[in-house]
Amino acid sequence: MRLTPRGIGLAASAGVLLVAGFWAGYPELTVLGSAAAIASGCAFVHAAWRPGLAVTRVADPDRVARGDPATMTLTVRNTGRLASASLIAEDRCGARPVPVPLLRLRPGRDTTVSYPVPTHHRGVIPVGPLRVTRRDALGLVALARSHGQTTTVWVHPRIHHLTAIPAGVARSLDGRLDRVPHGTITFDSLREYVVGDELRRVHWRTSAKVGELMVREDLDTSLPRLVVLLDDRAAAHPTESVDETFESACEAAASIVAAATREDVPVTLHLVSGSATSGGDFLDRLAEAALHRDGDLGAATTRLRQQKPGDTLIFLTGPGGAADLGLVGALRGPYPAIVVGMFGSHGPTPAAVDGMIMLDAKDGTDFAAEWEGVQRW
């Protein structure tokens, strides 16, 4: 609760009039000062009344591609039983205030307001809470309260349709390398026996050594495994072109993972900053992605080397990442096929390191065209 400038002036005047009236013996001044003090007190009581409001929000949809329309529908219901509510209210949509008219909202009634959610930038947009300001009739006191919860709208990067998926080189733990996509089942790992496992899969030699039943886990080496590494270092994306290069890299990552998911190809999304995502929530992770000043590509490549190897690594970076391609090229051991997508390169495309496939693109659409034109998948 706060006094408005008018309320501060009236309260100060009330004090001056009361002091002057009692000190100088002028009852007229005392009456004026008392009236001003009573008006200020009534204003506090009026503003302190808390209306009963129930606030609900529905985002349609709550997950949307960048640039596609999204609408937020806000419903405010007066749950009070005695008085109508006439309030000044505004909703928060990201950093933008949205006025919400609450005029003569009768008890038990509700009002609905719909407004578009800005989706021209990728990101996570918090919507709410509804901020209601209560003022007295004279505008002396204002009290703002928050109502309802916050709703999140996820703005995903655009997805460009890709039809080509790298077949790659699937590495078998039996020591072989399978280049062609034919069906091959090979040993992958051992685990403890659980009820329901087939006895023909028990590895008896190992079971005898450890003293408990161990079961073989097999792997179909005909399925390629893709690993996408998104460069979210601030140094890789110069300030003057960050809106183009990083956003384009996010679009490329989303397009690749979406295509792999559509074709049932195992895929994992890694960020240089340290996080990894697999499964169906990669679009939310890309919506959250932001540049980091402390990202370390060397540490990221070390993590990839220590994890279960894949057969195709796709590294997506900006013009500032050209000097660090040697770190990525050093992964040719665990990742026989490496693809580098570079966005916003103003000079000549860096030469491929140890047979890496280089894709130089201006934006996500250009990357999709370059990707589809590769003949070495």
VOLUM-556825 format. One record per residue (C-alpha): residue number from 1; z, y, x. Coordinates in pm, whole numbers. Layout:
+-----+--------+--------+--------+
! num !     c3 !     c2 !     c1 !
+-----+--------+--------+--------+
! NUM !      Z !      Y !      X !
...
+-----+--------+--------+--------+
***
This chain:
+-----+--------+--------+--------+
! num !     c3 !     c2 !     c1 !
+-----+--------+--------+--------+
!   1 !      0 !      0 !      0 !
!   2 !    -91 !    342 !    130 !
!   3 !    -88 !    702 !     14 !
!   4 !   -424 !    868 !    -25 !
!   5 !   -470 !   1220 !    124 !
!   6 !   -407 !   1357 !   -225 !
!   7 !    -91 !   1149 !   -254 !
!   8 !     34 !   1266 !     87 !
!   9 !    -19 !   1629 !    -17 !
!  10 !    159 !   1581 !   -349 !
!  11 !    455 !   1400 !   -191 !
!  12 !    489 !   1669 !     75 !
!  13 !    467 !   1941 !   -192 !
!  14 !    735 !   1766 !   -399 !
!  15 !    974 !   1772 !   -107 !
!  16 !    906 !   2136 !    -24 !
!  17 !    944 !   2245 !   -388 !
!  18 !   1268 !   2055 !   -437 !
!  19 !   1422 !   2194 !   -118 !
!  20 !   1306 !   2548 !   -196 !
!  21 !   1422 !   2527 !   -558 !
!  22 !   1773 !   2405 !   -475 !
!  23 !   1812 !   2628 !   -168 !
!  24 !   1679 !   2950 !   -327 !
!  25 !   1814 !   2879 !   -672 !
!  26 !   1481 !   2873 !   -854 !
!  27 !   1492 !   2609 !  -1130 !
!  28 !   1119 !   2647 !  -1190 !
!  29 !   1043 !   2522 !   -838 !
!  30 !   1290 !   2237 !   -889 !
!  31 !   1111 !   2132 !  -1209 !
!  32 !    771 !   2139 !  -1036 !
!  33 !    906 !   1938 !   -744 !
!  34 !   1067 !   1684 !   -978 !
!  35 !    741 !   1645 !  -1168 !
!  36 !    551 !   1587 !   -843 !
!  37 !    810 !   1330 !   -730 !
!  38 !    796 !   1148 !  -1064 !
!  39 !    415 !   1139 !  -1051 !
!  40 !    429 !    987 !   -701 !
!  41 !    683 !    726 !   -815 !
!  42 !    474 !    631 !  -1119 !
!  43 !    169 !    601 !   -896 !
!  44 !    354 !    351 !   -672 !
!  45 !    463 !    145 !   -973 !
!  46 !    111 !    145 !  -1118 !
!  47 !    -53 !     41 !   -791 !
!  48 !    207 !   -229 !   -727 !
!  49 !    111 !   -417 !  -1044 !
!  50 !    -70 !   -729 !   -936 !
!  51 !   -347 !   -842 !  -1170 !
!  52 !   -391 !  -1214 !  -1223 !
!  53 !   -739 !  -1295 !  -1094 !
!  54 !   -901 !  -1633 !  -1036 !
!  55 !  -1197 !  -1616 !   -798 !
!  56 !  -1458 !  -1889 !   -748 !
!  57 !  -1774 !  -1883 !   -537 !
!  58 !  -2080 !  -2104 !   -540 !
!  59 !  -2345 !  -2083 !   -266 !
!  60 !  -2692 !  -2202 !   -366 !
!  61 !  -2760 !  -2354 !   -122 !
!  62 !  -2476 !  -2348 !    131 !
!  63 !  -2707 !  -2474 !    407 !
!  64 !  -3041 !  -2305 !    446 !
!  65 !  -3313 !  -2266 !    708 !
!  66 !  -3349 !  -1930 !    873 !
!  67 !  -3545 !  -1693 !    650 !
!  68 !  -3517 !  -1905 !    334 !
!  69 !  -3342 !  -1755 !     29 !
!  70 !  -2977 !  -1823 !    -50 !
!  71 !  -2768 !  -1681 !   -334 !
!  72 !  -2392 !  -1639 !   -368 !
!  73 !  -2254 !  -1647 !   -723 !
!  74 !  -1907 !  -1495 !   -761 !
!  75 !  -1701 !  -1545 !  -1077 !
!  76 !  -1383 !  -1342 !  -1134 !
!  77 !  -1155 !  -1434 !  -1424 !
!  78 !   -863 !  -1228 !  -1555 !
!  79 !   -582 !  -1482 !  -1594 !
!  80 !   -336 !  -1220 !  -1722 !
!  81 !   -224 !  -1207 !  -2086 !
!  82 !   -131 !   -844 !  -2147 !
!  83 !   -362 !   -583 !  -1997 !
!  84 !   -727 !   -539 !  -1916 !
!  85 !   -816 !   -490 !  -1552 !
!  86 !  -1026 !   -202 !  -1424 !
!  87 !  -1037 !   -241 !  -1050 !
!  88 !  -1237 !   -145 !   -743 !
!  89 !  -1348 !   -465 !   -572 !
!  90 !  -1583 !   -570 !   -294 !
!  91 !  -1678 !   -903 !   -148 !
!  92 !  -1746 !   -962 !    220 !
!  93 !  -2070 !  -1133 !    315 !
!  94 !  -2057 !  -1161 !    692 !
!  95 !  -2012 !   -801 !    809 !
!  96 !  -2166 !   -652 !    493 !
!  97 !  -1953 !   -530 !    199 !
!  98 !  -2083 !   -618 !   -148 !
!  99 !  -1949 !   -409 !   -441 !
! 100 !  -1826 !   -611 !   -740 !
! 101 !  -1781 !   -425 !  -1072 !
! 102 !  -1455 !   -511 !  -1253 !
! 103 !  -1453 !   -268 !  -1548 !
! 104 !  -1227 !   -340 !  -1846 !
! 105 !  -1197 !   -708 !  -1766 !
! 106 !  -1002 !   -833 !  -2066 !
! 107 !   -738 !  -1108 !  -2050 !
! 108 !   -893 !  -1453 !  -2043 !
! 109 !  -1242 !  -1316 !  -1980 !
! 110 !  -1453 !  -1343 !  -1667 !
! 111 !  -1741 !  -1163 !  -1504 !
! 112 !  -2012 !  -1308 !  -1280 !
! 113 !  -2196 !  -1136 !   -997 !
! 114 !  -2481 !  -1284 !   -791 !
! 115 !  -2619 !  -1140 !   -471 !
! 116 !  -2847 !  -1262 !   -190 !
! 117 !  -2702 !  -1388 !    136 !
! 118 !  -2879 !  -1247 !    445 !
! 119 !  -3046 !  -1539 !    623 !
! 120 !  -3275 !  -1355 !    864 !
! 121 !  -3049 !  -1458 !   1156 !
! 122 !  -2936 !  -1809 !   1247 !
! 123 !  -2561 !  -1853 !   1236 !
! 124 !  -2252 !  -1927 !   1029 !
! 125 !  -2187 !  -1660 !    765 !
! 126 !  -1833 !  -1638 !    619 !
! 127 !  -1829 !  -1501 !    264 !
! 128 !  -1508 !  -1359 !    120 !
! 129 !  -1233 !  -1313 !     42 !
! 130 !  -1267 !  -1072 !   -251 !
! 131 !  -1082 !   -753 !   -169 !
! 132 !   -945 !   -575 !   -475 !
! 133 !   -814 !   -218 !   -448 !
! 134 !   -579 !    -88 !   -715 !
! 135 !   -547 !    290 !   -764 !
! 136 !   -348 !    503 !  -1005 !
! 137 !   -516 !    744 !  -1245 !
! 138 !   -446 !   1046 !  -1023 !
! 139 !   -568 !    875 !   -706 !
! 140 !   -236 !    914 !   -523 !
! 141 !   -173 !    556 !   -409 !
! 142 !   -412 !    271 !   -317 !
! 143 !   -318 !    -92 !   -268 !
! 144 !   -568 !   -354 !   -146 !
! 145 !   -518 !   -728 !   -190 !
! 146 !   -732 !  -1031 !   -109 !
! 147 !   -819 !  -1289 !   -374 !
! 148 !   -986 !  -1627 !   -343 !
! 149 !  -1087 !  -1835 !    -45 !
! 150 !  -1365 !  -1793 !    209 !
! 151 !  -1692 !  -1980 !    164 !
! 152 !  -1925 !  -2058 !    454 !
! 153 !  -2304 !  -2044 !    447 !
! 154 !  -2481 !  -2223 !    731 !
! 155 !  -2811 !  -2070 !    840 !
! 156 !  -2996 !  -2338 !   1036 !
! 157 !  -3281 !  -2281 !   1280 !
! 158 !  -3631 !  -2333 !   1148 !
! 159 !  -3769 !  -2686 !   1185 !
! 160 !  -4130 !  -2730 !   1293 !
! 161 !  -4291 !  -3060 !   1200 !
! 162 !  -4344 !  -3291 !   1499 !
! 163 !  -4530 !  -3619 !   1466 !
! 164 !  -4522 !  -3738 !   1829 !
! 165 !  -4207 !  -3912 !   1953 !
! 166 !  -4179 !  -4014 !   2322 !
! 167 !  -4188 !  -4390 !   2365 !
! 168 !  -4014 !  -4343 !   2697 !
! 169 !  -3892 !  -4609 !   2935 !
! 170 !  -3607 !  -4817 !   2799 !
! 171 !  -3376 !  -4943 !   3075 !
! 172 !  -3233 !  -5291 !   3027 !
! 173 !  -2899 !  -5397 !   3169 !
! 174 !  -3068 !  -5719 !   3278 !
! 175 !  -3244 !  -5513 !   3543 !
! 176 !  -3587 !  -5477 !   3381 !
! 177 !  -3779 !  -5169 !   3271 !
! 178 !  -3972 !  -5198 !   2946 !
! 179 !  -4245 !  -4938 !   2920 !
! 180 !  -4431 !  -5064 !   2614 !
! 181 !  -4277 !  -5049 !   2264 !
! 182 !  -4263 !  -5424 !   2201 !
! 183 !  -3962 !  -5598 !   2050 !
! 184 !  -3717 !  -5698 !   2326 !
! 185 !  -3356 !  -5798 !   2272 !
! 186 !  -3145 !  -5780 !   2587 !
! 187 !  -2780 !  -5784 !   2688 !
! 188 !  -2599 !  -5451 !   2652 !
! 189 !  -2221 !  -5500 !   2669 !
! 190 !  -1924 !  -5726 !   2590 !
! 191 !  -1649 !  -5668 !   2337 !
! 192 !  -1357 !  -5858 !   2186 !
! 193 !  -1423 !  -6108 !   1911 !
! 194 !  -1347 !  -5997 !   1555 !
! 195 !  -1339 !  -6209 !   1242 !
! 196 !  -1692 !  -6249 !   1108 !
! 197 !  -1875 !  -6256 !   1442 !
! 198 !  -2115 !  -6545 !   1492 !
! 199 !  -1985 !  -6805 !   1736 !
! 200 !  -2328 !  -6834 !   1901 !
! 201 !  -2277 !  -6479 !   2033 !
! 202 !  -1953 !  -6569 !   2216 !
! 203 !  -1985 !  -6534 !   2594 !
! 204 !  -1788 !  -6841 !   2697 !
! 205 !  -1781 !  -6781 !   3073 !
! 206 !  -1624 !  -6437 !   3036 !
! 207 !  -1393 !  -6563 !   2760 !
! 208 !  -1259 !  -6828 !   2997 !
! 209 !  -1190 !  -6567 !   3266 !
! 210 !  -1008 !  -6312 !   3048 !
! 211 !   -834 !  -6561 !   2823 !
! 212 !   -971 !  -6433 !   2490 !
! 213 !  -1299 !  -6459 !   2306 !
! 214 !  -1561 !  -6204 !   2415 !
! 215 !  -1882 !  -6141 !   2220 !
! 216 !  -2221 !  -6027 !   2353 !
! 217 !  -2363 !  -5698 !   2222 !
! 218 !  -2741 !  -5700 !   2241 !
! 219 !  -2981 !  -5407 !   2244 !
! 220 !  -3338 !  -5374 !   2125 !
! 221 !  -3506 !  -5211 !   2424 !
! 222 !  -3817 !  -5136 !   2223 !
! 223 !  -3639 !  -4837 !   2068 !
! 224 !  -3649 !  -4525 !   2286 !
! 225 !  -3337 !  -4313 !   2317 !
! 226 !  -3375 !  -3936 !   2334 !
! 227 !  -3128 !  -3690 !   2483 !
! 228 !  -3178 !  -3318 !   2409 !
! 229 !  -3005 !  -3071 !   2642 !
! 230 !  -2996 !  -2714 !   2508 !
! 231 !  -2935 !  -2445 !   2768 !
! 232 !  -2684 !  -2204 !   2611 !
! 233 !  -2602 !  -2016 !   2931 !
! 234 !  -2632 !  -1639 !   2905 !
! 235 !  -2791 !  -1635 !   3251 !
! 236 !  -3081 !  -1848 !   3126 !
! 237 !  -3175 !  -1600 !   2853 !
! 238 !  -3216 !  -1238 !   2969 !
! 239 !  -3064 !   -977 !   2740 !
! 240 !  -3395 !   -814 !   2654 !
! 241 !  -3542 !  -1139 !   2520 !
! 242 !  -3239 !  -1338 !   2404 !
! 243 !  -3335 !  -1309 !   2037 !
! 244 !  -3669 !  -1474 !   2111 !
! 245 !  -3591 !  -1728 !   2382 !
! 246 !  -3259 !  -1871 !   2265 !
! 247 !  -3357 !  -1875 !   1899 !
! 248 !  -3683 !  -2047 !   1992 !
! 249 !  -3493 !  -2306 !   2199 !
! 250 !  -3266 !  -2375 !   1900 !
! 251 !  -3572 !  -2421 !   1677 !
! 252 !  -3724 !  -2662 !   1928 !
! 253 !  -3400 !  -2863 !   1949 !
! 254 !  -3378 !  -2884 !   1570 !
! 255 !  -3742 !  -2992 !   1544 !
! 256 !  -3705 !  -3268 !   1804 !
! 257 !  -3383 !  -3409 !   1659 !
! 258 !  -3521 !  -3392 !   1305 !
! 259 !  -3835 !  -3581 !   1409 !
! 260 !  -3631 !  -3847 !   1591 !
! 261 !  -3398 !  -3888 !   1294 !
! 262 !  -3694 !  -3921 !   1059 !
! 263 !  -3837 !  -4201 !   1277 !
! 264 !  -3496 !  -4374 !   1318 !
! 265 !  -3497 !  -4309 !   1692 !
! 266 !  -3149 !  -4272 !   1850 !
! 267 !  -3100 !  -3912 !   1964 !
! 268 !  -2812 !  -3706 !   2100 !
! 269 !  -2789 !  -3328 !   2123 !
! 270 !  -2600 !  -3181 !   2420 !
! 271 !  -2523 !  -2819 !   2500 !
! 272 !  -2477 !  -2703 !   2858 !
! 273 !  -2146 !  -2545 !   2751 !
! 274 !  -2007 !  -2895 !   2703 !
! 275 !  -2035 !  -3008 !   2342 !
! 276 !  -2242 !  -3300 !   2218 !
! 277 !  -2356 !  -3399 !   1869 !
! 278 !  -2508 !  -3716 !   1732 !
! 279 !  -2570 !  -3807 !   1372 !
! 280 !  -2651 !  -3588 !   1075 !
! 281 !  -2453 !  -3274 !   1158 !
! 282 !  -2674 !  -3148 !   1443 !
! 283 !  -2813 !  -2864 !   1230 !
! 284 !  -2462 !  -2729 !   1171 !
! 285 !  -2396 !  -2749 !   1544 !
! 286 !  -2715 !  -2557 !   1615 !
! 287 !  -2616 !  -2295 !   1357 !
! 288 !  -2291 !  -2246 !   1550 !
! 289 !  -2458 !  -2238 !   1892 !
! 290 !  -2409 !  -1917 !   2089 !
! 291 !  -2458 !  -1806 !   2447 !
! 292 !  -2178 !  -1860 !   2699 !
! 293 !  -2130 !  -1671 !   3023 !
! 294 !  -1934 !  -1955 !   3185 !
! 295 !  -2184 !  -2236 !   3125 !
! 296 !  -2239 !  -2468 !   3423 !
! 297 !  -2565 !  -2665 !   3434 !
! 298 !  -2444 !  -2868 !   3731 !
! 299 !  -2142 !  -2990 !   3535 !
! 300 !  -2367 !  -3069 !   3236 !
! 301 !  -2602 !  -3283 !   3445 !
! 302 !  -2304 !  -3463 !   3597 !
! 303 !  -2177 !  -3549 !   3249 !
! 304 !  -2520 !  -3681 !   3152 !
! 305 !  -2532 !  -3893 !   3467 !
! 306 !  -2192 !  -4048 !   3390 !
! 307 !  -2273 !  -4127 !   3028 !
! 308 !  -2483 !  -4410 !   2893 !
! 309 !  -2835 !  -4336 !   3020 !
! 310 !  -3129 !  -4267 !   2792 !
! 311 !  -3497 !  -4297 !   2858 !
! 312 !  -3622 !  -3946 !   2774 !
! 313 !  -3439 !  -3621 !   2849 !
! 314 !  -3563 !  -3297 !   2692 !
! 315 !  -3427 !  -2981 !   2856 !
! 316 !  -3476 !  -2657 !   2661 !
! 317 !  -3414 !  -2332 !   2847 !
! 318 !  -3520 !  -1970 !   2893 !
! 319 !  -3684 !  -1787 !   3183 !
! 320 !  -3353 !  -1768 !   3369 !
! 321 !  -3335 !  -2146 !   3394 !
! 322 !  -3645 !  -2182 !   3612 !
! 323 !  -3440 !  -2170 !   3933 !
! 324 !  -3222 !  -2464 !   3820 !
! 325 !  -3492 !  -2718 !   3739 !
! 326 !  -3400 !  -2913 !   4053 !
! 327 !  -3066 !  -3008 !   3894 !
! 328 !  -3248 !  -3146 !   3593 !
! 329 !  -3510 !  -3320 !   3806 !
! 330 !  -3232 !  -3504 !   3991 !
! 331 !  -3167 !  -3700 !   3670 !
! 332 !  -3487 !  -3902 !   3712 !
! 333 !  -3271 !  -4206 !   3791 !
! 334 !  -3087 !  -4248 !   3459 !
! 335 !  -3365 !  -4070 !   3268 !
! 336 !  -3709 !  -4193 !   3380 !
! 337 !  -3892 !  -3942 !   3156 !
! 338 !  -3795 !  -3573 !   3159 !
! 339 !  -3951 !  -3298 !   2947 !
! 340 !  -3874 !  -2930 !   3008 !
! 341 !  -3939 !  -2671 !   2738 !
! 342 !  -3929 !  -2317 !   2879 !
! 343 !  -3942 !  -2016 !   2649 !
! 344 !  -4030 !  -1658 !   2734 !
! 345 !  -4149 !  -1716 !   3090 !
! 346 !  -4332 !  -1398 !   3198 !
! 347 !  -4468 !  -1541 !   3521 !
! 348 !  -4654 !  -1862 !   3600 !
! 349 !  -4502 !  -2183 !   3468 !
! 350 !  -4282 !  -2346 !   3736 !
! 351 !  -4435 !  -2653 !   3894 !
! 352 !  -4311 !  -2984 !   3759 !
! 353 !  -4035 !  -3141 !   3966 !
! 354 !  -4087 !  -3510 !   4039 !
! 355 !  -4330 !  -3564 !   3754 !
! 356 !  -4145 !  -3371 !   3484 !
! 357 !  -4352 !  -3264 !   3184 !
! 358 !  -4347 !  -2884 !   3157 !
! 359 !  -4403 !  -2712 !   2821 !
! 360 !  -4433 !  -2334 !   2841 !
! 361 !  -4400 !  -2173 !   2498 !
! 362 !  -4348 !  -1829 !   2347 !
! 363 !  -4161 !  -1944 !   2036 !
! 364 !  -4082 !  -2247 !   1824 !
! 365 !  -4427 !  -2263 !   1666 !
! 366 !  -4596 !  -2252 !   2006 !
! 367 !  -4360 !  -2522 !   2135 !
! 368 !  -4453 !  -2751 !   1845 !
! 369 !  -4822 !  -2709 !   1930 !
! 370 !  -4758 !  -2778 !   2300 !
! 371 !  -4545 !  -3082 !   2213 !
! 372 !  -4814 !  -3232 !   1990 !
! 373 !  -5074 !  -3180 !   2264 !
! 374 !  -4895 !  -3390 !   2526 !
! 375 !  -5099 !  -3701 !   2603 !
! 376 !  -4831 !  -3884 !   2801 !
! 377 !  -4605 !  -3991 !   2518 !
+-----+--------+--------+--------+
***
